[in-house]
Amino acid sequence: MLVKTFGSAVYGVDAVGITAEISVEIGKDYFLVGLPDSAMKESQFRIETAIKHLNYHWPRRKIVVNMSPADIRKEGSAYDLTLAVGILAASEQIRNPEALSQYIIMGEVSLDGNLQPIKGALPIAVQARKEKFKGIILPKQNAREAAIVNNLEVYGAETLTEVVDFLNGDLKIEPTVVDTRAEFMDNVLHSEFDFADVKGQENIKRAMEIAAAGGHNVILIGPPGAGKTMLAKRLPTILPPLTLAESLETTKIHSVSGKLPKNAMLIYQRPFRSPHHTISDVALVGGGTNPQPGEISLSHNGVLFLDELPEFKRTVLEVMRQPMEERKVTISRAKMSVTYPASFMLIASMNPCPCGYYNHPEKECVCAPGVVQKYLNKISGPLLDRIDLHVEVTPVAFKELSSSKRAEASEQIRERVIKAREIQAERFKDQEGMYANAQMEARQVEEVCAISDAARNLLDRAMQKLQLSARAYNRILKVARTIADLSASEDIKTEHIAEAIQYRSLDRENWAG
């Protein structure tokens, strides 16, 4: 008997429909064709053991399984349930094989017949609705994630027996239903961090507010214990809350990489990723034999924090340059090419020198001559060129640390950031995919960042006196535009340019002596 069951293969952050054609006929042996990988070839042993354990009959006949389309590689163990149900239907142990055409069926089967969660349940559910299936049957742990997709019946099962009984009509499984919008609104603003926890550092908080308002990348330079990491961790709390569309897009990336928490439905807060400096370039940008999203894609719509930036391998840092500009990364292999979104804010931190105390107001730097510059040279000019704000972080005085006065909360800062982003959204409404000042190209900077003669003279004098490099010019104008937006000012004023100039520390040719 020949039956067809349906599944999906995940490529990038999208899914592709897969048909499993299963024939049980006279003969012997098990044949699996259609470009399966090793994990899928091993599925025979898992499925056969589970079927016998649950007192079903494993056909002692010739079983031929064809995974169509045959030119797409099928990877992983998520097709176990697809094949198990198909074999049971083809051997007439499922009384209603016509029901199989109504559902996408996916799940990993344990030897005892229990179902294990799969990766990519959300894009698979999206594809199921697109292909007009009635519903999707998958492990119970993935049900809430898939139920985000409306107009699709989502059935979560715990065992293979439940799936068979459901298809036979002997068991009623209630479809999983979630109110996506209500649950999203209940959780979107919850955060464990708050800028109110940070004592002092008002000038650094101001720089972080400007970065959040304009989507600018930031590098924090300061001695150990000055609060760089603490400030960086709180940056997502002042960014505008995720929209539902952004949340869905972010959830898809975390779903296909298997990073969603157990029984999670959505990513509610903006991601904050902080990889260790021993990370490889593939782990950062994505890739591998079976391409997976890297840290920059897992940071999509959020923040990527690189602590101790000079300690990262230079090759790792250099591979970020193109994704930072294009806000996506394409992984190319001989037989396939996948594109992952990578629109993130980069926050980096570093000590000013190996000992950490160069330019410290109280402690003396013990580094030898030339060591400071050599340390800074670990970071390439092209990478620094993509970082808009260079902020020097100074130690917090004891008076401020011991003060009982509560600092401004993240919620108050976020309100100002949202207002500035609304101004930018209106400014770039005709530019598809552009939502912040940091994304402007040189031509747009010229159009949007017109300045008065007085402001131009100030910028000219600053570039000469502080020996700023030429690459600082556009960055200063972009940051000044954001400062003006925070002030709800239509024009970029002299004071906006003056403040923006402060945030180009590493462009000073004599910064490190």
Helices and strands as residue ranges (DSSP letters): E 2-11, E 14-25, E 30-33, H 38-41, H 43-53, E 62-68, H 80-90, G 97-102, E 103-105, E 108-109, E 115-116, H 121-130, E 135-139, G 140-142, H 143-146, E 153-157, H 160-168, H 180-187, G 195-197, H 202-214, E 218-221, H 228-233, G 235-238, H 244-256, E 272-273, H 281-285, E 286-287, E 292-293, H 295-298, E 303-306, G 309-311, H 314-318, H 321-326, E 328-332, E 337-341, E 345-350, H 371-376, H 381-385, E 389-392, H 398-401, H 410-427, G 437-439, H 442-448, H 453-465, H 472-486, H 494-502, G 505-507
